[in-house]
Amino acid sequence: MMKKNNQARSRAMKRQVKKRSRKRKLILFILVPILLLVTATSVYALNMLNRAQTAVDNAYEDDGRDRSELRDIDVDPGKDHVSILFIGIDQSEHRDNEGNALSDALVLATLNKDENSVKLLSIPRDSYVYIPEVGYNDKITHAHARGGSRATIDAVEGFLDIPVDYFVRLDFHAFVDVVDALGGINVDVPYEFTEMDSNDQKNTIHLFPGKQEVNGEEALALARTRKLDSDIERGRRQQMIMESILDKAVSIGSVNRLGNIIDAVGDNMATNLTFNEMTSFISYGISGDLNVETLNLEGSDLYLENSVGQNIYYYQLDEPHLAEVKTILKTHLDLMDKTEQFGTDNAYLENQNETNLTP
């Protein structure tokens, strides 16, 4: 009975994932290289390519690791399956939070070279997980404030048991600058809402529901608001915005805007990817048969009392669903051993054990 229930759960999970599966020529994880390298097809290719390389070189940030502790050997994104953690932060001078900003958006991308496929996992900012940097459980958004990108990477690796090979950290103001450099993007606003602008001026952005073109400030407001839904829905809106940016970036009719786009991304980005490593991801987008699946983490509301008697909200991850997501990502990165892949009660393993015990 338990085995049948597990099989039923597995089938349901596969159907759920399949429903969320969408093919894209260009997707979130190649936002940076596409914006920086799309210029290669223009008459200004050499000049713009050099400008792009300079932007990436200036954005390089060592995370203090030779490689993930969950890797036995170094990986090469040109030939290996790898992962990239995208960290969106809302950092600004008027908030006086430079260097200790919270992470407002976390997306883990796993890339399978053989299948030419990508899986994007959105991680809710309030997820209640262990933060190695501080030694206790807390909202994962606090990891960046405690120890920057490295602390966030350690926290993600800890609760997912998935190696994070690379990271890309983007200031949310990149949304404003890039969208404005593109002349606006087309989005589908789900409901009417008001939101603060990038300078934290309350109720300065007012959007109505429906498909429309938005500027940079409006795009940022749509990406950050969560008054009327949840972190899960906000993650989906952020994915929609990134896709809209990509669509506009590769369809613009004038190369005159490309320099501003490169500057906007370069000024608001930090990454441990080198320029050559970044260019290796372009093959995913130009093959014409890229398969992309978006995943979310199921959970429930959790309130815990702090030291001064306040009830603090957290997002409690659903453990069975988390286990299934881990399996999906590990399989995609080809990290599953036979025990994990088939289960300890699987007939395959039983036959293998009997074979090994035979004299």
Backbone hydrogen bonds, N-H to C=O, Kabsch-Sander energy under -0.5 kcal/mol:
donor,donor_aa,acceptor,acceptor_aa,energy
5,N,1,M,-2.5
6,N,2,M,-2.3
7,Q,3,K,-2.3
8,A,4,K,-2.7
9,R,5,N,-2.6
10,S,6,N,-2.5
11,R,7,Q,-2.5
12,A,8,A,-2.4
13,M,9,R,-2.5
14,K,10,S,-2.3
15,R,11,R,-2.2
16,Q,12,A,-2.3
17,V,13,M,-2.6
18,K,14,K,-2.5
19,K,15,R,-2.0
20,R,16,Q,-1.2
21,S,18,K,-1.2
22,R,292,V,-2.9
24,R,290,L,-0.7
30,I,27,I,-1.4
31,L,28,L,-2.3
34,I,30,I,-2.4
35,L,31,L,-2.6
36,L,32,V,-2.2
37,L,33,P,-2.4
38,V,34,I,-2.4
40,A,37,L,-2.1
41,T,38,V,-1.4
42,S,39,T,-2.1
45,A,42,S,-1.5
48,M,44,Y,-2.9
49,L,45,A,-2.9
50,N,46,L,-2.2
51,R,47,N,-1.8
52,A,48,M,-2.7
53,Q,49,L,-2.5
54,T,50,N,-2.1
55,A,51,R,-2.0
56,V,52,A,-2.3
57,D,53,Q,-2.8
58,N,54,T,-2.4
59,A,55,A,-1.2
60,Y,56,V,-0.7
60,Y,57,D,-0.9
61,E,271,T,-2.8
71,R,68,S,-1.8
79,K,76,D,-2.2
80,D,76,D,-3.3
82,V,111,L,-1.1
84,I,109,A,-2.6
85,L,166,Y,-2.7
86,F,84,I,-0.6
86,F,107,V,-3.3
87,I,85,L,-0.6
87,I,168,V,-2.7
88,G,86,F,-0.6
88,G,105,A,-3.2
89,I,87,I,-0.6
89,I,170,L,-2.4
90,D,102,L,-1.0
91,Q,89,I,-0.8
96,D,92,S,-0.6
96,D,93,E,-1.0
97,N,92,S,-1.2
100,N,97,N,-2.0
103,S,141,T,-1.5
104,D,88,G,-2.2
104,D,102,L,-0.7
105,A,88,G,-1.7
107,V,86,F,-2.1
108,L,121,L,-2.6
109,A,84,I,-3.1
109,A,107,V,-0.6
110,T,119,K,-2.4
111,L,82,V,-3.1
112,N,117,S,-2.7
113,K,111,L,-0.7
116,N,112,N,-1.1
117,S,112,N,-1.7
118,V,291,N,-2.6
119,K,110,T,-2.3
120,L,293,E,-3.1
121,L,108,L,-3.0
121,L,119,K,-0.6
122,S,120,L,-0.6
122,S,295,L,-2.4
123,I,106,L,-2.7
127,S,124,P,-1.6
128,Y,315,Y,-2.4
129,V,127,S,-1.0
129,V,138,D,-2.3
131,I,136,Y,-2.3
134,V,131,I,-1.4
135,G,131,I,-2.3
136,Y,131,I,-0.9
138,D,129,V,-2.7
140,I,127,S,-1.7
141,T,125,R,-2.0
142,H,139,K,-1.8
143,A,140,I,-1.3
144,H,140,I,-0.5
145,A,141,T,-0.6
146,R,142,H,-1.6
147,G,143,A,-2.2
148,G,144,H,-2.6
151,A,147,G,-1.3
152,T,148,G,-1.8
153,I,149,S,-2.7
154,D,150,R,-2.5
155,A,151,A,-1.9
156,V,152,T,-2.4
157,E,153,I,-2.8
158,G,154,D,-1.9
159,F,155,A,-1.9
160,L,156,V,-1.9
161,D,157,E,-2.0
165,D,163,P,-0.7
166,Y,83,S,-1.5
168,V,85,L,-2.4
169,R,270,A,-3.5
170,L,87,I,-2.7
170,L,168,V,-0.5
171,D,268,N,-2.5
172,F,89,I,-3.4
174,A,171,D,-2.6
175,F,172,F,-1.3
176,V,172,F,-0.7
177,D,173,H,-2.3
178,V,174,A,-2.8
179,V,175,F,-2.4
180,D,176,V,-2.2
181,A,177,D,-2.1
182,L,178,V,-1.7
183,G,179,V,-0.6
183,G,180,D,-0.9
184,G,179,V,-2.8
185,I,214,V,-1.9
187,V,212,Q,-2.8
189,V,187,V,-0.6
189,V,210,G,-2.3
193,F,207,L,-2.1
195,E,205,I,-2.3
197,D,201,Q,-1.2
200,D,197,D,-1.9
202,K,200,D,-0.8
204,T,195,E,-0.5
204,T,201,Q,-1.0
205,I,195,E,-2.5
206,H,204,T,-0.5
207,L,193,F,-2.3
210,G,189,V,-2.7
212,Q,187,V,-2.6
214,V,185,I,-2.7
219,A,215,N,-2.4
220,L,216,G,-2.2
221,A,217,E,-2.1
222,L,218,E,-2.2
223,A,219,A,-1.9
224,R,220,L,-1.9
225,T,221,A,-2.0
234,R,230,S,-2.2
235,G,231,D,-2.3
236,R,232,I,-1.5
237,R,233,E,-2.3
238,Q,234,R,-2.5
239,Q,235,G,-1.8
240,M,236,R,-2.2
241,I,237,R,-2.5
242,M,238,Q,-2.4
243,E,239,Q,-2.3
244,S,240,M,-2.1
245,I,241,I,-2.4
246,L,242,M,-2.2
247,D,243,E,-2.6
248,K,244,S,-2.2
249,A,245,I,-2.6
250,V,246,L,-2.1
251,S,248,K,-0.9
252,I,248,K,-0.8
257,R,254,S,-0.8
258,L,255,V,-1.0
259,G,255,V,-0.6
261,I,257,R,-1.9
262,I,258,L,-2.5
263,D,259,G,-2.2
264,A,260,N,-2.4
265,V,261,I,-2.4
266,G,262,I,-2.7
267,D,263,D,-2.3
268,N,264,A,-0.6
268,N,265,V,-1.0
269,M,266,G,-0.9
270,A,169,R,-2.0
271,T,59,A,-2.1
272,N,167,F,-1.2
278,M,274,T,-2.3
279,T,275,F,-2.1
280,S,276,N,-1.0
281,F,278,M,-1.4
282,I,279,T,-1.4
283,S,280,S,-0.7
284,Y,281,F,-1.4
285,G,281,F,-0.7
285,G,282,I,-0.8
286,I,282,I,-1.4
287,S,283,S,-0.7
291,N,116,N,-1.6
292,V,22,R,-1.1
292,V,290,L,-0.5
293,E,118,V,-2.4
294,T,20,R,-1.0
295,L,120,L,-3.7
297,L,122,S,-0.6
298,E,296,N,-0.6
300,S,316,Q,-2.1
302,L,314,Y,-2.2
304,L,312,I,-2.2
306,N,310,Q,-2.8
309,G,306,N,-1.7
312,I,304,L,-3.2
312,I,310,Q,-0.7
314,Y,302,L,-3.0
315,Y,126,D,-2.6
316,Q,300,S,-2.8
316,Q,314,Y,-0.7
317,L,315,Y,-0.7
318,D,298,E,-2.6
319,E,317,L,-0.6
322,L,318,D,-2.7
323,A,319,E,-2.5
324,E,320,P,-1.6
325,V,321,H,-2.3
326,K,322,L,-2.4
327,T,323,A,-2.0
328,I,324,E,-2.2
329,L,325,V,-2.5
330,K,326,K,-2.9
331,T,327,T,-2.5
332,H,328,I,-2.0
333,L,329,L,-1.9
334,D,331,T,-1.1
335,L,330,K,-3.1
341,Q,337,D,-2.7
342,F,338,K,-2.4
343,G,339,T,-1.7
346,N,343,G,-1.5
350,E,346,N,-2.0
351,N,347,A,-2.6
352,Q,348,Y,-2.2
353,N,349,L,-2.8
354,E,350,E,-2.2
355,T,351,N,-2.3
356,N,352,Q,-2.3
357,L,353,N,-1.5
358,T,354,E,-0.9
358,T,355,T,-0.7
